[in-house]
């Protein structure tokens, strides 16, 4: 199984809550430029700490921002 960060999902959740990139950046202790890079896919491998901050800022589980791909032989439990 492989899990990858999905910036589009971050954008979807943020917009769904009516938050701007600026507000999310402030809540994460980051910059608007960094949030924009995450959402656009320019940055594809954020740290667990950053994902935790984004999840806390948007009040969702960290897994919300991950795209899981099953590999051959993987079983769903």
VENNOR-V671608 format. One line per field, one symbol per residue. burial: # if it has 16 or more other C-alpha atoms within 10 Angstrom, else .. Layout:
BEGIN
burial=???
END
This chain:
BEGIN
burial=....###..##.##......#.###..#.###..##.##...........#####.##...#..##...........
END
